[in-house]
Amino acid sequence: MHQYVNRRTGEVICEQLLADRIVNFLYSGQREDPGLLQRALASGRVTDWLAHWEFDRTLANPDRALRKAVARLGIDVTEMLDPLESLSSYRELFERRIRYWQVRPLPLEQGCVVSPADGKVLPFTTTRDTALPVKTRFLSVAAILGETNPWSRWPDLPLAGVVVRLTPDVYHYTHAPVAGVVRRHVLVEGAFHSCNPTALTMFPRSYAVNRRAITVYDTDVEGGSQVGLVVQVDVAAMMIGRIESRFSAVEYRDPKPVVTGQFVPRGAPVSLFRPGSSTSIVFWDARRASLERELVANARRGDLRSRFSDWLGSPWVETFVRVREAVSEPRCSQETTSCP
């Protein structure tokens, strides 16, 4: 059983994990190094083939097939920018655009970090003296960010953040979690291991070995969120062939690649996962912004069953959060904090 909390309603939901038996078979007993079959399935060639078969195959009756998919996945078609009737494939449904400026409003507080995506959120910290530290092999900042790590000279700097797990039913654009200037934007090549909770707890290094796009934002600039450096990591997974850079300052108009030196408004779309389930991770300086209290309270719930809680040995429960909703609370200003 794997349960999470719906933030908007407070409802506890039992998630039916896709292909859970297959994932369990593939990853069982392979906690350190993936087996031969895992490595083959996590290759780019197999991922592209699976994605093509699942999302690009010709539909005999597209309208009927897509309506059945909408009903099965629980997609809210009223949020969509383009009418369902204009779509002709599962890929187009997966890559749908929504009227986010109307249906995903930003919080009024300018200094809070927002969720980069619709998905199930795990809050975390890197310090040992809190209730939400994570095992370093699962979420090693150094391993995930590599030479892109802006805090490498300060290994003891307390960081906080969120892991946002996207599933095939949700909106798959990612948005900027803060307003700021892009200091670095790199694509790190890698594999395509599953981001299913079972796979993640059996092969915890997925985030550090999968293909990922890393963006470092400097928010201590004019018009920025004023929370220091913030890093967004969009992680590919099985059936995610590409992470396509698509920055638009206004709605989805005139999309461009994200480039160094560019100012990005908070909540603007920055990339598109094409397609499958995937993950977006955000790191920030814990001295500048605290994790949102509701997310922390939900994560600590010992009355719910979570694959992550079972693995960690203490409560760690996800909360379903929508893109552009607050995931942090401001802690202090730049004037009152000495930050690297």
C-alpha positions as MATLAB code, in Angstrom:
seq = 'MHQYVNRRTGEVICEQLLADRIVNFLYSGQREDPGLLQRALASGRVTDWLAHWEFDRTLANPDRALRKAVARLGIDVTEMLDPLESLSSYRELFERRIRYWQVRPLPLEQGCVVSPADGKVLPFTTTRDTALPVKTRFLSVAAILGETNPWSRWPDLPLAGVVVRLTPDVYHYTHAPVAGVVRRHVLVEGAFHSCNPTALTMFPRSYAVNRRAITVYDTDVEGGSQVGLVVQVDVAAMMIGRIESRFSAVEYRDPKPVVTGQFVPRGAPVSLFRPGSSTSIVFWDARRASLERELVANARRGDLRSRFSDWLGSPWVETFVRVREAVSEPRCSQETTSCP';
ca = [
       0.000    0.000    0.000;
       1.185    3.530   -0.785;
      -0.790    6.488    0.603;
      -0.458   10.237    0.180;
      -2.386   13.359    1.222;
      -4.262   15.624   -1.191;
      -3.296   19.125   -0.078;
      -6.427   20.848   -1.366;
      -8.935   18.490    0.279;
      -6.945   16.848    3.086;
      -8.102   13.478    1.766;
      -5.867   10.438    2.207;
      -5.516    8.601   -1.104;
      -4.237    5.094   -1.804;
      -2.199    5.281   -4.994;
      -2.361    2.466   -7.508;
       1.265    2.394   -8.586;
       1.604    1.699  -12.303;
       3.401   -1.517  -13.280;
       4.243   -2.058   -9.611;
       4.701   -5.830   -9.907;
       7.017   -5.427  -12.891;
       9.062   -2.727  -11.147;
       9.300   -4.872   -8.010;
      10.568   -7.794  -10.083;
      13.143   -5.676  -11.925;
      14.560   -3.862   -8.908;
      14.189   -6.388   -6.078;
      17.561   -7.189   -4.526;
      19.426   -4.587   -6.614;
      19.960   -1.849   -4.063;
      23.560   -1.082   -4.990;
      24.028   -1.760   -8.699;
      21.373   -2.325  -11.357;
      21.222   -5.745  -12.976;
      21.670   -6.443  -16.679;
      17.921   -6.351  -17.397;
      17.535   -3.089  -15.485;
      20.386   -1.470  -17.387;
      18.889   -2.575  -20.692;
      15.426   -1.216  -19.862;
      16.937    2.040  -18.562;
      18.818    2.686  -21.805;
      17.881    5.565  -24.084;
      17.043    3.257  -26.984;
      14.560    1.163  -24.980;
      13.043    4.245  -23.345;
      12.474    5.848  -26.767;
      10.923    2.636  -28.102;
       8.588    2.228  -25.107;
       7.538    5.872  -25.271;
       6.856    5.631  -29.006;
       4.757    2.478  -28.575;
       2.801    3.890  -25.646;
       2.235    7.468  -26.788;
       2.687    7.689  -30.580;
       0.831    4.679  -31.940;
      -1.982    5.427  -34.363;
      -5.420    5.527  -32.754;
      -8.311    4.088  -34.789;
     -10.741    6.446  -33.066;
      -8.710    9.227  -31.393;
     -11.689   11.055  -29.895;
     -13.040    7.929  -28.203;
      -9.603    6.700  -27.084;
      -8.619   10.055  -25.587;
     -11.942   10.462  -23.780;
     -11.493    7.022  -22.231;
      -7.944    7.976  -21.187;
      -9.206   11.234  -19.657;
     -11.823    9.359  -17.644;
      -9.383    6.643  -16.525;
      -6.681    9.104  -15.461;
      -9.037   11.685  -13.952;
      -7.782   14.558  -16.112;
      -9.675   17.843  -15.708;
     -10.305   18.918  -19.310;
     -11.694   22.288  -18.162;
      -8.127   23.338  -17.275;
      -6.773   22.631  -20.748;
      -5.777   25.458  -23.057;
      -6.499   23.442  -26.207;
      -9.818   21.584  -26.575;
      -9.676   17.816  -26.253;
     -11.197   17.492  -29.727;
      -8.099   19.104  -31.234;
      -5.789   16.341  -29.924;
      -5.081   13.177  -31.904;
      -2.638   11.075  -29.831;
      -1.796   10.040  -26.307;
       1.395   12.113  -26.590;
      -0.594   15.282  -27.286;
      -2.785   14.541  -24.263;
       0.280   13.907  -22.115;
       1.943   17.124  -23.302;
      -1.210   19.196  -22.898;
      -1.024   22.848  -21.944;
      -3.233   24.329  -19.249;
      -4.413   27.858  -18.435;
      -1.991   27.958  -15.514;
      -2.275   31.739  -15.116;
      -5.940   31.152  -14.207;
      -6.062   27.658  -12.665;
      -2.661   27.657  -10.900;
      -2.421   31.120   -9.260;
       0.820   32.143   -7.564;
       0.876   32.922   -3.818;
       0.961   36.608   -2.925;
       4.081   36.191   -0.773;
       6.951   36.998   -3.131;
       9.645   35.330   -1.012;
       8.308   31.793   -1.027;
       9.490   28.978   -3.265;
       6.734   27.378   -5.342;
       6.293   23.863   -6.626;
       7.843   23.360  -10.067;
       5.183   20.846  -11.092;
       1.940   19.074  -10.356;
       2.866   15.986   -8.338;
       3.400   14.188   -5.057;
       5.808   16.143   -2.868;
       8.351   14.867   -0.361;
       9.880   17.671    1.744;
      13.429   17.145    3.030;
      16.398   18.732    4.750;
      20.081   17.841    4.645;
      20.703   18.421    8.362;
      20.772   15.605   10.912;
      19.001   17.541   13.667;
      15.614   17.725   11.947;
      12.737   15.268   11.552;
      13.124   15.005    7.789;
      16.736   14.137    6.959;
      17.177   11.731    4.046;
      19.700    9.023    3.300;
      22.503   10.466    1.216;
      22.430    7.674   -1.356;
      18.810    8.564   -2.108;
      19.279   12.314   -2.260;
      22.968   13.187   -2.317;
      23.340   16.834   -3.309;
      26.931   16.287   -4.431;
      26.043   13.259   -6.565;
      22.974   14.808   -8.179;
      24.458   18.228   -8.925;
      28.100   17.292   -9.556;
      30.165   20.239  -10.768;
      26.977   22.313  -11.020;
      26.633   22.359   -7.217;
      26.783   26.056   -6.205;
      27.277   25.089   -2.537;
      30.244   22.728   -3.057;
      32.551   25.042   -1.055;
      30.127   24.934    1.891;
      29.397   21.201    2.423;
      27.860   21.854    5.839;
      25.427   24.487    4.597;
      21.890   23.407    5.628;
      19.702   22.882    2.599;
      15.980   22.255    2.326;
      13.871   21.268   -0.605;
      11.183   19.155   -2.187;
      11.064   16.127   -4.460;
       8.050   16.393   -6.781;
       7.080   13.050   -8.333;
       5.074   13.408  -11.531;
       2.832   10.573  -12.705;
       1.408   10.035  -16.225;
      -1.949   11.623  -15.368;
      -0.635   15.071  -14.401;
       0.357   18.181  -16.333;
       3.960   17.702  -17.490;
       5.422   21.165  -17.944;
       7.759   22.275  -15.170;
       7.813   25.892  -13.995;
      10.402   28.084  -12.302;
      10.184   27.705   -8.500;
      11.560   31.231   -7.943;
      12.205   34.486   -9.748;
      15.839   35.067  -10.559;
      18.701   35.132  -13.024;
      19.878   31.802  -14.446;
      23.541   31.367  -13.455;
      23.915   27.849  -14.908;
      21.779   25.548  -17.013;
      23.172   22.150  -17.995;
      21.898   18.812  -19.260;
      23.611   15.838  -17.639;
      23.352   12.683  -19.728;
      22.384    9.477  -17.984;
      20.063    6.502  -17.784;
      16.268    6.283  -17.499;
      15.534    4.297  -14.360;
      11.971    4.195  -13.061;
      10.832    6.845  -10.556;
       8.184    4.534   -9.104;
       8.445    4.640   -5.254;
       9.295    0.935   -5.192;
      12.140    1.403   -7.669;
      13.417    4.480   -5.826;
      13.673    2.674   -2.505;
      15.261   -0.411   -4.089;
      17.679    1.548   -6.292;
      18.135    4.858   -4.413;
      20.763    6.286   -6.776;
      18.315    6.896   -9.635;
      18.354   10.684   -9.257;
      22.144   10.720   -9.466;
      22.469    8.483  -12.544;
      19.413    9.407  -14.630;
      19.461   12.091  -17.330;
      18.686   15.445  -15.704;
      18.499   19.149  -16.489;
      19.988   21.353  -13.760;
      19.195   25.063  -13.431;
      20.810   27.364  -10.861;
      18.846   30.535  -10.083;
      20.291   33.593   -8.336;
      17.299   35.188   -6.630;
      19.196   38.018   -4.903;
      18.718   40.303   -7.889;
      16.296   43.063   -8.748;
      12.850   41.524   -9.090;
      14.100   38.217   -7.648;
      12.590   36.150   -4.852;
      15.386   37.130   -2.428;
      16.009   33.626   -1.057;
      19.586   33.142   -2.224;
      20.644   30.475   -4.694;
      17.995   27.936   -5.696;
      18.583   24.845   -7.838;
      15.961   23.038   -9.894;
      16.712   19.522  -11.157;
      14.338   17.975  -13.694;
      15.022   14.238  -13.743;
      14.116   11.969  -16.642;
      12.781    8.465  -16.030;
      11.602    5.381  -17.858;
       9.754    6.435  -21.040;
      11.011   10.022  -20.678;
      13.100   10.424  -23.803;
      13.689   14.147  -23.518;
      13.544   17.109  -21.185;
      12.798   19.922  -23.605;
      13.693   23.460  -22.558;
      10.672   25.712  -23.150;
      10.871   29.031  -21.346;
       8.017   31.484  -21.898;
       7.838   34.708  -19.912;
       4.111   35.084  -20.659;
       1.781   32.071  -20.867;
       3.269   29.756  -23.549;
       4.131   32.523  -25.989;
       7.365   32.483  -27.962;
       9.014   29.519  -26.157;
      12.820   29.610  -26.031;
      15.596   27.521  -24.472;
      16.670   28.496  -20.974;
      20.039   30.282  -21.194;
      22.596   31.586  -18.726;
      22.107   35.233  -17.746;
      18.380   35.174  -18.444;
      15.900   36.515  -15.881;
      13.079   34.034  -15.273;
       9.870   35.108  -13.500;
       8.621   32.878  -10.712;
       6.073   30.367  -11.991;
       6.982   30.704  -15.682;
       7.134   27.466  -17.707;
      10.721   26.351  -18.262;
      10.625   22.773  -19.579;
       8.487   19.902  -20.819;
       8.927   16.228  -20.031;
       8.336   14.135  -23.161;
       6.644   11.778  -21.956;
       6.081    9.258  -19.041;
       6.510    9.691  -15.287;
       9.339   11.830  -13.959;
      10.622   14.006  -11.100;
      11.519   17.615  -10.372;
      13.678   18.431   -7.339;
      14.274   21.874   -5.821;
      17.086   22.724   -3.370;
      17.493   25.994   -1.460;
      19.375   27.474    1.507;
      17.386   26.439    4.605;
      18.470   29.633    6.386;
      16.630   31.750    3.833;
      13.335   29.854    3.571;
      11.661   27.177    5.684;
       9.698   24.226    4.397;
       5.960   24.877    4.281;
       4.505   23.652    7.578;
       1.606   21.679    6.117;
       3.963   19.644    3.925;
       6.152   18.863    6.946;
       3.143   17.901    9.093;
       1.843   15.553    6.402;
       5.284   14.031    5.865;
       5.511   13.178    9.580;
       2.176   11.351    9.701;
       2.736    7.950   11.235;
      -0.836    6.785   10.643;
      -0.358    6.443    6.867;
       1.405    3.746    4.852;
       4.089    4.933    2.471;
       6.788    3.015    0.612;
       9.163    5.823    1.588;
       8.262    5.515    5.286;
       8.807    1.751    5.173;
      12.201    2.243    3.538;
      13.396    5.139    5.709;
      12.215    3.544    8.961;
      10.348    6.693    9.996;
       7.362    8.628    8.599;
       7.930   10.254    5.197;
       4.616   10.768    3.446;
       3.928   12.593    0.180;
       1.458   15.432   -0.342;
      -0.142   16.070   -3.708;
       0.643   19.690   -4.632;
      -0.151   21.644   -7.770;
       2.408   23.610   -9.762;
       3.018   27.191   -8.533;
       1.689   26.456   -5.019;
       3.935   27.457   -2.097;
       6.337   24.824   -0.774;
       8.308   27.142    1.507;
       7.853   30.004    3.931;
      10.288   32.933    4.125;
      12.610   32.698    7.109;
      14.763   35.811    6.916;
      15.920   38.499    4.519;
      19.262   38.968    2.838;
      19.984   41.907    5.132;
      19.755   39.728    8.270;
      21.601   36.691    6.963;
      25.163   36.187    5.860;
      24.955   33.812    2.939;
      27.606   32.402    0.591;
];
